Amino acid sequence: MKKKKFITVAIDSEASAGGGTQAKLISKHYNLYYLDTGKIYRYIAFLKKKYPKKFRYSYLNNKIKKLKISQLQNKALLTEEIGSTASQIAKQIKIRKLVYKFQINCAYKPPKKFYGSCLDGRDITTKIMPKAMFKFFICADIKIRAKRRYAELKKISSKESFNKVLKSIKLRDKSDYERKYSPLKRTKDQVLINSSKLSKKACFLKIKRIMDKKLN
């Protein structure tokens, strides 16, 4: 019996461009271990808001070491306030180094039942998985991204206005692209996917065709 290849997929994407959605679809289809790395920074932002007096390096170090994927499913992590705070926290190199260890372990040592891993974030192709089998960069028009994000927030009963969401995404873009450590950036070895005019299914099928061509 032919041994299955260990598949590694790295996805970097702009905020609300569809990176997380596509990473989930890819992971489910190819039986890969999935990690939304941005949720880790949102989790840290949540801890900062909830436990301000405890919030220091030793406390975070302990929390990240014991972090379970299930803890990243908390809906409280999805607010724009938490997202904005997470974007600022992500600029701190000391915190990033804590998170890197956790991410790299997920990428290269997933549970044995999986055929590999798929991580999405802002510096996955450049920092966490630079030698990944597949490297994608997903982008979209900023107003389309704001509409998508606004629709997501409405589902969780958020009272954010569209203009406020648009402004928040503009600020997050600025922070992601311009931060000193591990900024979001395009590289020659990434496959660019513009999801502006693609449905979730169409975007997935485009990525699947690229992957299948190499895997088969």
N, C-alpha and C positions, 0 to 999 in steps of 0.2 A: 504493500500500500504506500502510495506516494505521500511523503510527509508534507503537511501544510506549511506554507511560508508564514513566518512571523511578520504580520502586517503592522506597520507604523504609519499613522496619518497625523500630520501636523497642520492645523488650520489657524491662520491669523485673520482677523476680520475687524472692520470698523464696527462701532456700536450699532446694534440693531440691523446689521447688514445680512444676517442669516447664518452666521458662523455656527452658533450653538445649535440651531435647528438642523442644519446639514450634518453636523458632527453626530447628533443623535441618530439621524436616519442612516448614516454610514455605519455607525457602531452596531445598530440593530441588524442591518442587512448582512454585514460581514462578521458578526459575532465578536466585536471588539470591545475592550474595556474603555468606557467613556469618562472623561473628566472635563468639566467646564471650569477652567482655571480661574476665570474672572470671579467665579462664585467664592473662591477662597479669599480674595481681597474684600469682597462684599461681607463675608463672614467676619473678617477682622474688623471691618468698619462697624458691623453690628455689635461686636464685643466692645468696641471703643465707646459706642453710644450707650450701651446697657451697663457696662462696668467701667466707667471713667476712672475711678480710684484705683482699680487693679491694673489698668492698661499700661503695661510696661514690657520690656523685652523678655524677661524671664517668664512672665505670665503667658505671653504669646507663644514662646518657644514650647512650653508645656502643652498648650492648647493645640498647636499644629501637630505635635508628635502624636497626640491622641485623636486627631481629627478623623471622623468617619464620614464617608460620602453622604450618608443619610442626613447629616447635620447641614449639608449644603442645600437641602430641599426646602428649608424654611421659607415660607412666602414673605416673611418680614425682610428678607434679603433683596427683594425685588423693587423696592421703592426708589424713586429718583434721588431722594436724600442720601440713602445708603450708597447708591451708585456713584454719586458725586464725591462722597467721602472716600469711597474705595479708590477712585481715580487719583485722589491726592495721596492716599496711603501707598499706592503702587509706585510712587516716585521715590520712596525711601529704600535705599539699597540694602540696608540691614534687614528690613522686613522681607524684601524680595529674596534674599539669600535663604531665609527660613522657608519660604514657600517653594523655592527651587528644589530643595531636597525632596519634598513631598511629591511635587510634580514629576520629577525624573524617576522616582520610584514607581509611580503609577504608570508612567510611559513604558518602562523597560522591565518591570516585574509585576505585570497584572496577574490576577488569579488564573490558575492553570486552565480553567474552563473556557477562557477566551483565546482567540487566535491572534491577538495582538492588542493594540491600543489606538485610541483616537483622542487627541487633546485639542481644544480650541482656546484661543485667548488673543493676546496682543504680541507676544514674543516667543511663540511656540516654535515657529520655523527657524527663527534666528538664534534663540538662546537655549530652549529646553530640548528640542529635537532637531538639531541642524542636519542630522544624517537620516532623517525620516525617509521611508520609501516613497511617500507622497507628501507634497507640500503645497498647500493652497492658500491663496489670499483672496478673501471675499469682500467686495465693496458694493456700494449702491449710492444713488443720489441721496443727499442729506434730507430732503423733504420727504422722500419715500421712506427713509429710515425712521424719521420722526412720526410719520403716520402709522407705521407698524408698531412702534413703541407705544404710541398713544392708545392704539387698539388693545395692546397687551395690558396696559395699566387700567383701562376701562373695565376689563374682565375681573380685576381684583378690587373693584370699587374705588379706585383712586380718583381724586378730585383735581388732578393736574390738568391744566389747560394745554391745548396743542402748542401754543406759542411758548409756553414754559418748557415743554418737552423738547421742542426744537432748539431752544436756547441751551438746554442742558446737554443735548447731543453735540452742539457746536463746541461747548466748553470741554466736553470729554474728548472730542477729536483733537482739540488743541493740546490737551494734557497728554493724550496717548502718543501723538506724533512728535511732540516737542520735549518730552521729558528727557532728562540727561541719561538715565539708565534704562537700557532695553526698550527703546521707543518702538512703536508700531511703524514698520517700514516695508516697502516693496523690495524684493530681491529678484535677481535673474532666474533663480532656480524654482521660484514659486509659480504655480499655475494660477493665473488671474481669472477670477469668476466675478463678473458684474451681475448681481442679482436684481437690478432695478426693474427689469421687464420680465423676470422669470418667476413662475409660481414655485412653491416649495418643491413640488414634484418634478417640474422641469429642471430646476437647479440640481436636484439630487441625481436625475438621470444623466445630466451632463457630466457630473463628477463620476458617476458609476461607469460611464463609457470609458473615461480616462483610466480609471483604476482597473477595469476588466481587461483592457488592452495590454496592460503590463503584467497582470496576474495570470492571464491565460496563454 
